Amino acid sequence: MSGHWWFCLTHKRVEGDDGCPNKDRMGPYETEEAAANALKTAAERNKAWQDQDKEWEGD
């Protein structure tokens, strides 16, 4: 394995490079832990971007 980790959206689990097709995964991540937190990280980033949009738009 080349040290990449992925979060499979189909199976809701962390996979190495030899997992499901990339179209079904988030990543790559440098650590297994980062891949395991992929959905949480994405949600936090989306919230931050939404908050920035509200500030930009004056809401």
VMD Tcl script that builds the backbone (N, CA, C; Angstrom):
set m [mol new atoms 177]
animate dup $m
set s [atomselect $m all]
$s set {name element resname resid chain x y z} {
  {N N MET 1 A 0.840 -1.179 0.000}
  {CA C MET 1 A 0.000 0.000 0.000}
  {C C MET 1 A 0.886 1.244 0.000}
  {N N SER 2 A 0.456 2.257 -0.698}
  {CA C SER 2 A 1.281 3.454 -0.838}
  {C C SER 2 A 1.078 4.448 0.296}
  {N N GLY 3 A 0.317 4.089 1.318}
  {CA C GLY 3 A 0.122 4.992 2.435}
  {C C GLY 3 A -1.079 5.886 2.294}
  {N N HIS 4 A -1.936 5.602 1.317}
  {CA C HIS 4 A -3.150 6.393 1.163}
  {C C HIS 4 A -4.325 5.646 1.766}
  {N N TRP 5 A -5.219 6.422 2.346}
  {CA C TRP 5 A -6.425 5.873 2.942}
  {C C TRP 5 A -7.625 6.592 2.337}
  {N N TRP 6 A -8.728 5.897 2.216}
  {CA C TRP 6 A -9.938 6.408 1.607}
  {C C TRP 6 A -11.133 6.085 2.503}
  {N N PHE 7 A -12.182 6.884 2.397}
  {CA C PHE 7 A -13.436 6.549 3.067}
  {C C PHE 7 A -14.436 6.155 2.001}
  {N N CYS 8 A -14.907 4.912 2.050}
  {CA C CYS 8 A -15.844 4.391 1.062}
  {C C CYS 8 A -17.254 4.842 1.429}
  {N N LEU 9 A -17.895 5.562 0.514}
  {CA C LEU 9 A -19.250 6.054 0.738}
  {C C LEU 9 A -20.290 4.946 0.574}
  {N N THR 10 A -19.954 3.895 -0.135}
  {CA C THR 10 A -20.872 2.773 -0.326}
  {C C THR 10 A -20.936 1.906 0.929}
  {N N HIS 11 A -19.765 1.583 1.477}
  {CA C HIS 11 A -19.686 0.665 2.607}
  {C C HIS 11 A -19.517 1.368 3.954}
  {N N LYS 12 A -19.349 2.705 3.918}
  {CA C LYS 12 A -19.187 3.508 5.144}
  {C C LYS 12 A -18.045 2.993 6.008}
  {N N ARG 13 A -16.879 2.783 5.341}
  {CA C ARG 13 A -15.710 2.309 6.073}
  {C C ARG 13 A -14.433 2.806 5.405}
  {N N VAL 14 A -13.351 2.742 6.144}
  {CA C VAL 14 A -12.033 3.132 5.652}
  {C C VAL 14 A -11.464 1.993 4.817}
  {N N GLU 15 A -10.833 2.376 3.702}
  {CA C GLU 15 A -10.200 1.401 2.815}
  {C C GLU 15 A -8.810 1.885 2.431}
  {N N GLY 16 A -7.983 0.942 2.044}
  {CA C GLY 16 A -6.684 1.260 1.482}
  {C C GLY 16 A -6.817 1.514 -0.010}
  {N N ASP 17 A -5.705 1.600 -0.687}
  {CA C ASP 17 A -5.702 1.888 -2.124}
  {C C ASP 17 A -6.454 0.853 -2.946}
  {N N ASP 18 A -6.531 -0.385 -2.470}
  {CA C ASP 18 A -7.153 -1.459 -3.231}
  {C C ASP 18 A -8.642 -1.632 -2.928}
  {N N GLY 19 A -9.301 -0.579 -2.549}
  {CA C GLY 19 A -10.715 -0.668 -2.206}
  {C C GLY 19 A -11.619 -0.425 -3.400}
  {N N CYS 20 A -12.770 0.127 -3.122}
  {CA C CYS 20 A -13.786 0.399 -4.141}
  {C C CYS 20 A -13.277 1.445 -5.142}
  {N N PRO 21 A -13.994 1.607 -6.265}
  {CA C PRO 21 A -13.594 2.624 -7.243}
  {C C PRO 21 A -13.583 4.027 -6.618}
  {N N ASN 22 A -12.701 4.875 -7.095}
  {CA C ASN 22 A -12.564 6.219 -6.537}
  {C C ASN 22 A -13.861 7.022 -6.592}
  {N N LYS 23 A -14.724 6.743 -7.560}
  {CA C LYS 23 A -15.978 7.491 -7.666}
  {C C LYS 23 A -16.877 7.262 -6.453}
  {N N ASP 24 A -16.615 6.212 -5.680}
  {CA C ASP 24 A -17.408 5.875 -4.505}
  {C C ASP 24 A -16.697 6.203 -3.200}
  {N N ARG 25 A -15.581 6.959 -3.295}
  {CA C ARG 25 A -14.773 7.186 -2.099}
  {C C ARG 25 A -14.399 8.648 -1.939}
  {N N MET 26 A -14.075 9.007 -0.702}
  {CA C MET 26 A -13.511 10.319 -0.392}
  {C C MET 26 A -12.043 10.101 -0.060}
  {N N GLY 27 A -11.202 10.995 -0.541}
  {CA C GLY 27 A -9.790 10.873 -0.237}
  {C C GLY 27 A -8.948 11.143 -1.462}
  {N N PRO 28 A -7.693 10.889 -1.389}
  {CA C PRO 28 A -7.015 10.110 -0.360}
  {C C PRO 28 A -6.652 10.956 0.857}
  {N N TYR 29 A -6.477 10.263 1.956}
  {CA C TYR 29 A -6.032 10.856 3.215}
  {C C TYR 29 A -4.704 10.222 3.589}
  {N N GLU 30 A -3.901 10.945 4.344}
  {CA C GLU 30 A -2.579 10.440 4.718}
  {C C GLU 30 A -2.620 9.415 5.835}
  {N N THR 31 A -3.679 9.467 6.657}
  {CA C THR 31 A -3.773 8.522 7.769}
  {C C THR 31 A -5.132 7.832 7.765}
  {N N GLU 32 A -5.164 6.680 8.384}
  {CA C GLU 32 A -6.418 5.940 8.518}
  {C C GLU 32 A -7.415 6.729 9.361}
  {N N GLU 33 A -6.917 7.400 10.392}
  {CA C GLU 33 A -7.780 8.202 11.259}
  {C C GLU 33 A -8.424 9.360 10.489}
  {N N ALA 34 A -7.652 10.028 9.653}
  {CA C ALA 34 A -8.206 11.123 8.854}
  {C C ALA 34 A -9.300 10.607 7.924}
  {N N ALA 35 A -9.088 9.442 7.328}
  {CA C ALA 35 A -10.101 8.855 6.458}
  {C C ALA 35 A -11.358 8.504 7.249}
  {N N ALA 36 A -11.180 7.991 8.457}
  {CA C ALA 36 A -12.321 7.637 9.297}
  {C C ALA 36 A -13.157 8.858 9.657}
  {N N ASN 37 A -12.531 10.017 9.696}
  {CA C ASN 37 A -13.220 11.261 10.038}
  {C C ASN 37 A -13.653 12.057 8.806}
  {N N ALA 38 A -13.633 11.439 7.643}
  {CA C ALA 38 A -13.913 12.150 6.388}
  {C C ALA 38 A -15.269 12.839 6.391}
  {N N LEU 39 A -16.313 12.163 6.827}
  {CA C LEU 39 A -17.650 12.771 6.805}
  {C C LEU 39 A -17.746 13.928 7.797}
  {N N LYS 40 A -17.141 13.766 8.960}
  {CA C LYS 40 A -17.144 14.841 9.964}
  {C C LYS 40 A -16.373 16.049 9.434}
  {N N THR 41 A -15.212 15.806 8.842}
  {CA C THR 41 A -14.400 16.889 8.289}
  {C C THR 41 A -15.165 17.627 7.195}
  {N N ALA 42 A -15.824 16.876 6.311}
  {CA C ALA 42 A -16.597 17.498 5.230}
  {C C ALA 42 A -17.740 18.339 5.794}
  {N N ALA 43 A -18.432 17.825 6.795}
  {CA C ALA 43 A -19.535 18.577 7.400}
  {C C ALA 43 A -19.035 19.861 8.050}
  {N N GLU 44 A -17.909 19.800 8.739}
  {CA C GLU 44 A -17.335 20.992 9.371}
  {C C GLU 44 A -16.930 22.025 8.324}
  {N N ARG 45 A -16.330 21.580 7.236}
  {CA C ARG 45 A -15.935 22.506 6.171}
  {C C ARG 45 A -17.151 23.126 5.504}
  {N N ASN 46 A -18.184 22.318 5.249}
  {CA C ASN 46 A -19.402 22.848 4.640}
  {C C ASN 46 A -20.042 23.909 5.522}
  {N N LYS 47 A -20.079 23.660 6.827}
  {CA C LYS 47 A -20.651 24.627 7.770}
  {C C LYS 47 A -19.842 25.921 7.751}
  {N N ALA 48 A -18.532 25.809 7.766}
  {CA C ALA 48 A -17.677 27.000 7.742}
  {C C ALA 48 A -17.900 27.793 6.462}
  {N N TRP 49 A -18.015 27.103 5.332}
  {CA C TRP 49 A -18.242 27.792 4.058}
  {C C TRP 49 A -19.617 28.458 4.033}
  {N N GLN 50 A -20.625 27.796 4.599}
  {CA C GLN 50 A -21.963 28.389 4.661}
  {C C GLN 50 A -21.937 29.650 5.518}
  {N N ASP 51 A -21.235 29.589 6.643}
  {CA C ASP 51 A -21.129 30.761 7.518}
  {C C ASP 51 A -20.411 31.909 6.808}
  {N N GLN 52 A -19.358 31.584 6.058}
  {CA C GLN 52 A -18.642 32.624 5.305}
  {C C GLN 52 A -19.541 33.232 4.234}
  {N N ASP 53 A -20.331 32.402 3.571}
  {CA C ASP 53 A -21.269 32.916 2.563}
  {C C ASP 53 A -22.289 33.864 3.178}
  {N N LYS 54 A -22.789 33.499 4.358}
  {CA C LYS 54 A -23.758 34.376 5.036}
  {C C LYS 54 A -23.133 35.724 5.368}
  {N N GLU 55 A -21.896 35.703 5.852}
  {CA C GLU 55 A -21.199 36.946 6.166}
  {C C GLU 55 A -20.991 37.777 4.896}
  {N N TRP 56 A -20.571 37.115 3.829}
  {CA C TRP 56 A -20.318 37.798 2.555}
  {C C TRP 56 A -21.596 38.438 2.014}
  {N N GLU 57 A -22.709 37.710 2.147}
  {CA C GLU 57 A -23.972 38.190 1.613}
  {C C GLU 57 A -24.701 39.134 2.570}
  {N N GLY 58 A -24.155 39.306 3.771}
  {CA C GLY 58 A -24.735 40.237 4.738}
  {C C GLY 58 A -25.927 39.690 5.489}
  {N N ASP 59 A -26.070 38.380 5.542}
  {CA C ASP 59 A -27.189 37.773 6.266}
  {C C ASP 59 A -26.910 37.671 7.747}
}
mol reanalyze $m
mol bondsrecalc $m
mol representation Tube
mol addrep $m
